[in-house]
Amino acid sequence: MKTRFVALAATVLVLVVVMLFRRNAGERSPEPTNDVAASELKKARIRAARTNIFGPFVTNTTLLTTPLAWRGFEEWNRFVALVQPFGTDGPVKEEEVTWVNLEHGRLLMQSKSHLADFFARGRVRAAPKLHHFLVTQDMSNPVALPEAKEEARKTWYKATAKWTEQEALAETHRILEKLGIRFEVAASEVKPITTEVQTPTGERVTVTPFWTVDLLDTAGNRVIMAEFRMGESGPGRITEWFDNTSREANPRTAPDNPEQ
């Protein structure tokens, strides 16, 4: 009887977690379906949601023990140094890495505030290719349970800086140059995300906390997706970056130190 009770309890726990995951994943905005990259982006976001929910339950004190994990960690920090994502003031430290997983040729690495997804198949000696990067708690649809999503939205009233479509597009191209990503851009789509939010004093204000930029190649495929978060000043900073240009590592045409 005791064994049956334990088995029943475990089943109920799994069902609860699955329901929470589905609830979380189901709240994401619908994605465009006119190209392969859109489908791939949707899958990547589902993986991110799954990782963020199950990741904290994984305990491992030796997360960066393999050469591939170290190369992924170095590429992660190279991206952070060159792009300077929203809310990031310095490199990710080794002790801040909370989860590492290699499965089906994909390397996933997580910290409290970032998730990095790499193409890693066949890269025994080469650097893995960063495919998808998320600032998990500060993006427009945080990778979190509904309660945490609501908490994150309470800071959106601070997004008072002004930006334009031209500036968002220029910033995306600047990041491409820094990362050494080259392809023929045939079209671009730039969209502001404007919403009404409440300040801590109860005032209702209209702000534009996010901008998204999509770049399409000559075949009409969406190969770059960038989401920028606005602050109180300065340009928008990356909260999500999706690179579907290729599965090969980008050439290191940009300096490893952005200050040089």
Phi and psi in degrees as GROMACS dihedral restraints (atoms count N, CA, C in turn):
[ dihedral_restraints ]
;  ai    aj    ak    al  type     phi  dphi    fc
    3     4     5     6     1   -63.1    20    10
    4     5     6     7     1   -40.2    20    10
    6     7     8     9     1   -64.0    20    10
    7     8     9    10     1   -42.0    20    10
    9    10    11    12     1   -63.6    20    10
   10    11    12    13     1   -38.1    20    10
   12    13    14    15     1   -65.7    20    10
   13    14    15    16     1   -43.2    20    10
   15    16    17    18     1   -62.9    20    10
   16    17    18    19     1   -42.3    20    10
   18    19    20    21     1   -63.4    20    10
   19    20    21    22     1   -41.6    20    10
   21    22    23    24     1   -63.8    20    10
   22    23    24    25     1   -42.5    20    10
   24    25    26    27     1   -63.3    20    10
   25    26    27    28     1   -40.5    20    10
   27    28    29    30     1   -64.6    20    10
   28    29    30    31     1   -40.6    20    10
   30    31    32    33     1   -62.8    20    10
   31    32    33    34     1   -43.7    20    10
   33    34    35    36     1   -61.6    20    10
   34    35    36    37     1   -41.5    20    10
   36    37    38    39     1   -61.8    20    10
   37    38    39    40     1   -43.9    20    10
   39    40    41    42     1   -61.8    20    10
   40    41    42    43     1   -43.3    20    10
   42    43    44    45     1   -62.3    20    10
   43    44    45    46     1   -39.9    20    10
   45    46    47    48     1   -62.7    20    10
   46    47    48    49     1   -44.7    20    10
   48    49    50    51     1   -64.2    20    10
   49    50    51    52     1   -42.5    20    10
   51    52    53    54     1   -62.5    20    10
   52    53    54    55     1   -41.0    20    10
   54    55    56    57     1   -63.7    20    10
   55    56    57    58     1   -40.2    20    10
   57    58    59    60     1   -64.1    20    10
   58    59    60    61     1   -41.5    20    10
   60    61    62    63     1   -62.2    20    10
   61    62    63    64     1   -46.9    20    10
   63    64    65    66     1   -63.3    20    10
   64    65    66    67     1   -38.2    20    10
   66    67    68    69     1   -63.5    20    10
   67    68    69    70     1   -42.2    20    10
   69    70    71    72     1   -67.3    20    10
   70    71    72    73     1   -48.9    20    10
   72    73    74    75     1   -66.2    20    10
   73    74    75    76     1   -32.0    20    10
   75    76    77    78     1   -71.5    20    10
   76    77    78    79     1   -15.3    20    10
   78    79    80    81     1   -86.1    20    10
   79    80    81    82     1    -5.8    20    10
   81    82    83    84     1   -67.2    20    10
   82    83    84    85     1   149.0    20    10
   84    85    86    87     1   -63.8    20    10
   85    86    87    88     1   144.5    20    10
   87    88    89    90     1   -62.0    20    10
   88    89    90    91     1   140.5    20    10
   90    91    92    93     1   -97.1    20    10
   91    92    93    94     1   151.4    20    10
   93    94    95    96     1   -63.5    20    10
   94    95    96    97     1   149.5    20    10
   96    97    98    99     1  -121.1    20    10
   97    98    99   100     1    20.6    20    10
   99   100   101   102     1   -90.4    20    10
  100   101   102   103     1     4.7    20    10
  102   103   104   105     1  -156.7    20    10
  103   104   105   106     1   168.3    20    10
  105   106   107   108     1   -65.2    20    10
  106   107   108   109     1   -37.8    20    10
  108   109   110   111     1   -62.4    20    10
  109   110   111   112     1   -34.8    20    10
  111   112   113   114     1   -62.4    20    10
  112   113   114   115     1   -42.4    20    10
  114   115   116   117     1   -65.4    20    10
  115   116   117   118     1   -40.8    20    10
  117   118   119   120     1   -65.3    20    10
  118   119   120   121     1   -38.6    20    10
  120   121   122   123     1   -63.9    20    10
  121   122   123   124     1   -41.8    20    10
  123   124   125   126     1   -61.2    20    10
  124   125   126   127     1   -43.6    20    10
  126   127   128   129     1   -63.3    20    10
  127   128   129   130     1   -40.4    20    10
  129   130   131   132     1   -63.3    20    10
  130   131   132   133     1   -39.7    20    10
  132   133   134   135     1   -68.8    20    10
  133   134   135   136     1   -35.0    20    10
  135   136   137   138     1   -65.4    20    10
  136   137   138   139     1   -41.4    20    10
  138   139   140   141     1   -60.9    20    10
  139   140   141   142     1   -39.9    20    10
  141   142   143   144     1   -63.2    20    10
  142   143   144   145     1   -44.3    20    10
  144   145   146   147     1   -62.4    20    10
  145   146   147   148     1   -43.1    20    10
  147   148   149   150     1   -63.0    20    10
  148   149   150   151     1   -43.3    20    10
  150   151   152   153     1   -62.5    20    10
  151   152   153   154     1   -43.4    20    10
  153   154   155   156     1   -67.2    20    10
  154   155   156   157     1   -31.7    20    10
  156   157   158   159     1   -78.3    20    10
  157   158   159   160     1   -44.3    20    10
  159   160   161   162     1   -87.8    20    10
  160   161   162   163     1   -21.8    20    10
  162   163   164   165     1   -55.2    20    10
  163   164   165   166     1   -46.8    20    10
  165   166   167   168     1   -60.7    20    10
  166   167   168   169     1   -18.7    20    10
  168   169   170   171     1   -83.7    20    10
  169   170   171   172     1    -9.1    20    10
  171   172   173   174     1   -89.0    20    10
  172   173   174   175     1   124.5    20    10
  174   175   176   177     1  -115.0    20    10
  175   176   177   178     1   128.1    20    10
  177   178   179   180     1  -158.9    20    10
  178   179   180   181     1   122.2    20    10
  180   181   182   183     1   -93.2    20    10
  181   182   183   184     1    -3.9    20    10
  183   184   185   186     1  -127.4    20    10
  184   185   186   187     1    71.3    20    10
  186   187   188   189     1   -81.9    20    10
  187   188   189   190     1   -25.1    20    10
  189   190   191   192     1  -116.0    20    10
  190   191   192   193     1    52.8    20    10
  192   193   194   195     1   -93.3    20    10
  193   194   195   196     1   -17.1    20    10
  195   196   197   198     1  -100.1    20    10
  196   197   198   199     1   152.0    20    10
  198   199   200   201     1   -57.6    20    10
  199   200   201   202     1   -38.0    20    10
  201   202   203   204     1   -63.6    20    10
  202   203   204   205     1   -43.2    20    10
  204   205   206   207     1   -62.2    20    10
  205   206   207   208     1   -40.1    20    10
  207   208   209   210     1   -66.1    20    10
  208   209   210   211     1   -40.6    20    10
  210   211   212   213     1   -65.9    20    10
  211   212   213   214     1   -38.2    20    10
  213   214   215   216     1   -62.8    20    10
  214   215   216   217     1   -41.8    20    10
  216   217   218   219     1   -62.0    20    10
  217   218   219   220     1   -41.1    20    10
  219   220   221   222     1   -66.3    20    10
  220   221   222   223     1   -40.6    20    10
  222   223   224   225     1   -66.0    20    10
  223   224   225   226     1   -38.8    20    10
  225   226   227   228     1   -57.0    20    10
  226   227   228   229     1   -50.1    20    10
  228   229   230   231     1   -71.2    20    10
  229   230   231   232     1   -29.6    20    10
  231   232   233   234     1   -63.7    20    10
  232   233   234   235     1   -43.5    20    10
  234   235   236   237     1   -61.9    20    10
  235   236   237   238     1   -44.5    20    10
  237   238   239   240     1   -61.2    20    10
  238   239   240   241     1   -42.3    20    10
  240   241   242   243     1   -67.4    20    10
  241   242   243   244     1   -39.5    20    10
  243   244   245   246     1   -79.4    20    10
  244   245   246   247     1   -36.9    20    10
  246   247   248   249     1   -96.6    20    10
  247   248   249   250     1   -30.5    20    10
  249   250   251   252     1    54.4    20    10
  250   251   252   253     1    67.7    20    10
  252   253   254   255     1   -60.7    20    10
  253   254   255   256     1   164.9    20    10
  255   256   257   258     1   -58.2    20    10
  256   257   258   259     1   134.3    20    10
  258   259   260   261     1    74.8    20    10
  259   260   261   262     1     9.7    20    10
  261   262   263   264     1  -112.9    20    10
  262   263   264   265     1   118.8    20    10
  264   265   266   267     1  -108.0    20    10
  265   266   267   268     1    -4.1    20    10
  267   268   269   270     1  -168.0    20    10
  268   269   270   271     1  -177.4    20    10
  270   271   272   273     1   -68.2    20    10
  271   272   273   274     1   156.1    20    10
  273   274   275   276     1   -74.1    20    10
  274   275   276   277     1   131.6    20    10
  276   277   278   279     1   -90.8    20    10
  277   278   279   280     1   152.6    20    10
  279   280   281   282     1   -55.4    20    10
  280   281   282   283     1   -41.1    20    10
  282   283   284   285     1   -72.2    20    10
  283   284   285   286     1   -11.1    20    10
  285   286   287   288     1   -86.2    20    10
  286   287   288   289     1   -10.2    20    10
  288   289   290   291     1   -75.1    20    10
  289   290   291   292     1   121.8    20    10
  291   292   293   294     1  -106.4    20    10
  292   293   294   295     1   -13.9    20    10
  294   295   296   297     1  -161.0    20    10
  295   296   297   298     1   135.0    20    10
  297   298   299   300     1  -136.5    20    10
  298   299   300   301     1   132.5    20    10
  300   301   302   303     1  -146.2    20    10
  301   302   303   304     1   134.3    20    10
  303   304   305   306     1  -117.4    20    10
  304   305   306   307     1   118.9    20    10
  306   307   308   309     1  -152.4    20    10
  307   308   309   310     1   129.2    20    10
  309   310   311   312     1    53.3    20    10
  310   311   312   313     1    42.0    20    10
  312   313   314   315     1    75.4    20    10
  313   314   315   316     1    12.6    20    10
  315   316   317   318     1  -120.1    20    10
  316   317   318   319     1   131.3    20    10
  318   319   320   321     1  -104.7    20    10
  319   320   321   322     1   120.2    20    10
  321   322   323   324     1  -110.8    20    10
  322   323   324   325     1   131.6    20    10
  324   325   326   327     1  -132.7    20    10
  325   326   327   328     1   138.1    20    10
  327   328   329   330     1  -135.8    20    10
  328   329   330   331     1   142.9    20    10
  330   331   332   333     1  -123.4    20    10
  331   332   333   334     1  -174.3    20    10
  333   334   335   336     1   -62.0    20    10
  334   335   336   337     1   -29.5    20    10
  336   337   338   339     1  -120.4    20    10
  337   338   339   340     1    -8.8    20    10
  339   340   341   342     1  -126.2    20    10
  340   341   342   343     1   155.0    20    10
  342   343   344   345     1  -136.3    20    10
  343   344   345   346     1   127.4    20    10
  345   346   347   348     1  -121.6    20    10
  346   347   348   349     1   129.1    20    10
  348   349   350   351     1  -118.2    20    10
  349   350   351   352     1   123.5    20    10
  351   352   353   354     1  -119.3    20    10
  352   353   354   355     1   148.6    20    10
  354   355   356   357     1   -79.8    20    10
  355   356   357   358     1   124.5    20    10
  357   358   359   360     1  -130.1    20    10
  358   359   360   361     1    -2.4    20    10
  360   361   362   363     1   -61.2    20    10
  361   362   363   364     1   129.6    20    10
  363   364   365   366     1    75.9    20    10
  364   365   366   367     1     4.6    20    10
  366   367   368   369     1   -95.4    20    10
  367   368   369   370     1    71.1    20    10
  369   370   371   372     1   -71.5    20    10
  370   371   372   373     1   -39.3    20    10
  372   373   374   375     1  -115.9    20    10
  373   374   375   376     1   -23.5    20    10
  375   376   377   378     1   -84.6    20    10
  376   377   378   379     1   162.5    20    10
  378   379   380   381     1   -72.6    20    10
  379   380   381   382     1   139.8    20    10
  381   382   383   384     1   -68.9    20    10
  382   383   384   385     1   155.3    20    10
  384   385   386   387     1   -94.4    20    10
  385   386   387   388     1   120.5    20    10
  387   388   389   390     1   -66.9    20    10
  388   389   390   391     1   121.6    20    10
  390   391   392   393     1  -106.1    20    10
  391   392   393   394     1   -38.1    20    10
  393   394   395   396     1  -150.2    20    10
  394   395   396   397     1   128.9    20    10
  396   397   398   399     1  -130.2    20    10
  397   398   399   400     1   135.1    20    10
  399   400   401   402     1  -133.5    20    10
  400   401   402   403     1   136.6    20    10
  402   403   404   405     1   -90.5    20    10
  403   404   405   406     1    92.2    20    10
  405   406   407   408     1   -60.2    20    10
  406   407   408   409     1   -33.2    20    10
  408   409   410   411     1   -97.3    20    10
  409   410   411   412     1    -8.8    20    10
  411   412   413   414     1  -116.9    20    10
  412   413   414   415     1     2.4    20    10
  414   415   416   417     1   -78.8    20    10
  415   416   417   418     1   173.1    20    10
  417   418   419   420     1   -64.8    20    10
  418   419   420   421     1   -29.4    20    10
  420   421   422   423     1  -128.1    20    10
  421   422   423   424     1    85.1    20    10
  423   424   425   426     1   -54.2    20    10
  424   425   426   427     1   143.0    20    10
  426   427   428   429     1   -79.3    20    10
  427   428   429   430     1    84.8    20    10
  429   430   431   432     1  -162.3    20    10
  430   431   432   433     1   169.9    20    10
  432   433   434   435     1   -71.4    20    10
  433   434   435   436     1   159.2    20    10
  435   436   437   438     1   -52.1    20    10
  436   437   438   439     1   -37.8    20    10
  438   439   440   441     1   -64.6    20    10
  439   440   441   442     1   -40.4    20    10
  441   442   443   444     1   -70.8    20    10
  442   443   444   445     1   -32.6    20    10
  444   445   446   447     1   -59.5    20    10
  445   446   447   448     1   -46.3    20    10
  447   448   449   450     1   -62.4    20    10
  448   449   450   451     1   -38.0    20    10
  450   451   452   453     1   -64.9    20    10
  451   452   453   454     1   -40.4    20    10
  453   454   455   456     1   -65.1    20    10
  454   455   456   457     1   -36.3    20    10
  456   457   458   459     1   -68.0    20    10
  457   458   459   460     1   -16.9    20    10
  459   460   461   462     1   -68.1    20    10
  460   461   462   463     1   -13.0    20    10
  462   463   464   465     1   -97.1    20    10
  463   464   465   466     1    -2.8    20    10
  465   466   467   468     1   -66.9    20    10
  466   467   468   469     1   -21.8    20    10
  468   469   470   471     1   -62.7    20    10
  469   470   471   472     1   -18.1    20    10
  471   472   473   474     1   -76.6    20    10
  472   473   474   475     1   -10.0    20    10
  474   475   476   477     1   -79.1    20    10
  475   476   477   478     1    74.2    20    10
  477   478   479   480     1  -102.8    20    10
  478   479   480   481     1    -7.9    20    10
  480   481   482   483     1   -66.5    20    10
  481   482   483   484     1   146.0    20    10
  483   484   485   486     1   -96.9    20    10
  484   485   486   487     1   142.1    20    10
  486   487   488   489     1  -144.0    20    10
  487   488   489   490     1   162.9    20    10
  489   490   491   492     1  -126.0    20    10
  490   491   492   493     1   165.6    20    10
  492   493   494   495     1   -59.1    20    10
  493   494   495   496     1   -40.8    20    10
  495   496   497   498     1   -65.2    20    10
  496   497   498   499     1   -39.4    20    10
  498   499   500   501     1   -68.9    20    10
  499   500   501   502     1   -39.2    20    10
  501   502   503   504     1   -63.6    20    10
  502   503   504   505     1   -42.2    20    10
  504   505   506   507     1   -67.3    20    10
  505   506   507   508     1   -42.1    20    10
  507   508   509   510     1   -63.2    20    10
  508   509   510   511     1   -39.2    20    10
  510   511   512   513     1   -66.3    20    10
  511   512   513   514     1   -37.6    20    10
  513   514   515   516     1   -63.1    20    10
  514   515   516   517     1   -43.6    20    10
  516   517   518   519     1   -67.7    20    10
  517   518   519   520     1   -33.3    20    10
  519   520   521   522     1   -63.3    20    10
  520   521   522   523     1   -41.0    20    10
  522   523   524   525     1   -66.5    20    10
  523   524   525   526     1   -40.8    20    10
  525   526   527   528     1   -56.7    20    10
  526   527   528   529     1   -44.4    20    10
  528   529   530   531     1   -63.8    20    10
  529   530   531   532     1   -44.2    20    10
  531   532   533   534     1   -62.6    20    10
  532   533   534   535     1   -37.3    20    10
  534   535   536   537     1   -84.2    20    10
  535   536   537   538     1    -7.7    20    10
  537   538   539   540     1    76.1    20    10
  538   539   540   541     1    26.6    20    10
  540   541   542   543     1   -91.9    20    10
  541   542   543   544     1   124.2    20    10
  543   544   545   546     1  -129.1    20    10
  544   545   546   547     1   128.9    20    10
  546   547   548   549     1  -163.1    20    10
  547   548   549   550     1   164.1    20    10
  549   550   551   552     1   -82.8    20    10
  550   551   552   553     1   113.9    20    10
  552   553   554   555     1   -84.5    20    10
  553   554   555   556     1   116.9    20    10
  555   556   557   558     1   -93.2    20    10
  556   557   558   559     1   -28.9    20    10
  558   559   560   561     1  -157.3    20    10
  559   560   561   562     1   159.6    20    10
  561   562   563   564     1  -140.1    20    10
  562   563   564   565     1   151.3    20    10
  564   565   566   567     1  -131.7    20    10
  565   566   567   568     1   121.4    20    10
  567   568   569   570     1  -119.7    20    10
  568   569   570   571     1   127.9    20    10
  570   571   572   573     1  -134.4    20    10
  571   572   573   574     1   127.4    20    10
  573   574   575   576     1   -82.5    20    10
  574   575   576   577     1   148.3    20    10
  576   577   578   579     1  -111.5    20    10
  577   578   579   580     1   101.6    20    10
  579   580   581   582     1  -106.3    20    10
  580   581   582   583     1   137.5    20    10
  582   583   584   585     1  -152.0    20    10
  583   584   585   586     1   164.4    20    10
  585   586   587   588     1  -101.7    20    10
  586   587   588   589     1   130.0    20    10
  588   589   590   591     1  -132.3    20    10
  589   590   591   592     1   169.8    20    10
  591   592   593   594     1  -109.7    20    10
  592   593   594   595     1   134.4    20    10
  594   595   596   597     1   -81.4    20    10
  595   596   597   598     1   166.8    20    10
  597   598   599   600     1   -58.1    20    10
  598   599   600   601     1   -22.8    20    10
  600   601   602   603     1   -89.7    20    10
  601   602   603   604     1     0.7    20    10
  603   604   605   606     1    94.6    20    10
  604   605   606   607     1    -1.0    20    10
  606   607   608   609     1   -75.4    20    10
  607   608   609   610     1   139.3    20    10
  609   610   611   612     1   -92.7    20    10
  610   611   612   613     1   124.6    20    10
  612   613   614   615     1  -131.2    20    10
  613   614   615   616     1   151.2    20    10
  615   616   617   618     1  -102.1    20    10
  616   617   618   619     1   124.4    20    10
  618   619   620   621     1  -133.7    20    10
  619   620   621   622     1   165.2    20    10
  621   622   623   624     1  -120.6    20    10
  622   623   624   625     1    85.6    20    10
  624   625   626   627     1   -76.2    20    10
  625   626   627   628     1   -17.2    20    10
  627   628   629   630     1  -139.7    20    10
  628   629   630   631     1   151.0    20    10
  630   631   632   633     1  -130.5    20    10
  631   632   633   634     1   142.4    20    10
  633   634   635   636     1  -119.9    20    10
  634   635   636   637     1   143.1    20    10
  636   637   638   639     1  -128.7    20    10
  637   638   639   640     1   125.7    20    10
  639   640   641   642     1  -113.5    20    10
  640   641   642   643     1   134.1    20    10
  642   643   644   645     1  -116.1    20    10
  643   644   645   646     1   130.8    20    10
  645   646   647   648     1  -112.1    20    10
  646   647   648   649     1   146.0    20    10
  648   649   650   651     1   -88.4    20    10
  649   650   651   652     1  -173.9    20    10
  651   652   653   654     1   -68.6    20    10
  652   653   654   655     1   -19.0    20    10
  654   655   656   657     1   -88.1    20    10
  655   656   657   658     1    -0.3    20    10
  657   658   659   660     1    86.0    20    10
  658   659   660   661     1     9.3    20    10
  660   661   662   663     1   -85.6    20    10
  661   662   663   664     1   137.9    20    10
  663   664   665   666     1   -80.0    20    10
  664   665   666   667     1   111.5    20    10
  666   667   668   669     1  -111.4    20    10
  667   668   669   670     1   -18.5    20    10
  669   670   671   672     1  -131.1    20    10
  670   671   672   673     1   132.5    20    10
  672   673   674   675     1  -131.1    20    10
  673   674   675   676     1   126.2    20    10
  675   676   677   678     1  -126.1    20    10
  676   677   678   679     1   133.9    20    10
  678   679   680   681     1  -116.4    20    10
  679   680   681   682     1   131.9    20    10
  681   682   683   684     1  -114.6    20    10
  682   683   684   685     1   140.0    20    10
  684   685   686   687     1  -105.4    20    10
  685   686   687   688     1   132.8    20    10
  687   688   689   690     1   -91.1    20    10
  688   689   690   691     1   152.3    20    10
  690   691   692   693     1  -120.8    20    10
  691   692   693   694     1  -150.7    20    10
  693   694   695   696     1   -86.2    20    10
  694   695   696   697     1   -15.5    20    10
  696   697   698   699     1  -158.3    20    10
  697   698   699   700     1   168.4    20    10
  699   700   701   702     1    74.7    20    10
  700   701   702   703     1   177.7    20    10
  702   703   704   705     1   -73.4    20    10
  703   704   705   706     1   166.2    20    10
  705   706   707   708     1   -66.7    20    10
  706   707   708   709     1   153.0    20    10
  708   709   710   711     1  -123.9    20    10
  709   710   711   712     1   148.3    20    10
  711   712   713   714     1   -61.3    20    10
  712   713   714   715     1   132.8    20    10
  714   715   716   717     1  -119.2    20    10
  715   716   717   718     1   -15.7    20    10
  717   718   719   720     1  -152.4    20    10
  718   719   720   721     1   137.1    20    10
  720   721   722   723     1  -138.0    20    10
  721   722   723   724     1   123.9    20    10
  723   724   725   726     1  -124.5    20    10
  724   725   726   727     1   117.4    20    10
  726   727   728   729     1  -118.3    20    10
  727   728   729   730     1   107.9    20    10
  729   730   731   732     1  -115.6    20    10
  730   731   732   733     1    29.5    20    10
  732   733   734   735     1   -68.3    20    10
  733   734   735   736     1   -40.5    20    10
  735   736   737   738     1  -168.8    20    10
  736   737   738   739     1   174.9    20    10
  738   739   740   741     1   -97.7    20    10
  739   740   741   742     1     4.9    20    10
  741   742   743   744     1   -93.5    20    10
  742   743   744   745     1   148.7    20    10
  744   745   746   747     1   -62.6    20    10
  745   746   747   748     1   143.3    20    10
  747   748   749   750     1   -72.6    20    10
  748   749   750   751     1   143.5    20    10
  750   751   752   753     1   -63.7    20    10
  751   752   753   754     1   144.6    20    10
  753   754   755   756     1   -88.2    20    10
  754   755   756   757     1    71.3    20    10
  756   757   758   759     1   -83.8    20    10
  757   758   759   760     1   -20.9    20    10
  759   760   761   762     1   -94.5    20    10
  760   761   762   763     1   150.1    20    10
  762   763   764   765     1   -67.1    20    10
  763   764   765   766     1   147.7    20    10
  765   766   767   768     1   -66.6    20    10
  766   767   768   769     1   -26.3    20    10
  768   769   770   771     1  -107.5    20    10
  769   770   771   772     1   110.4    20    10
  771   772   773   774     1   -64.6    20    10
  772   773   774   775     1   -14.9    20    10
  774   775   776   777     1   -82.8    20    10
  775   776   777   778     1   -14.8    20    10
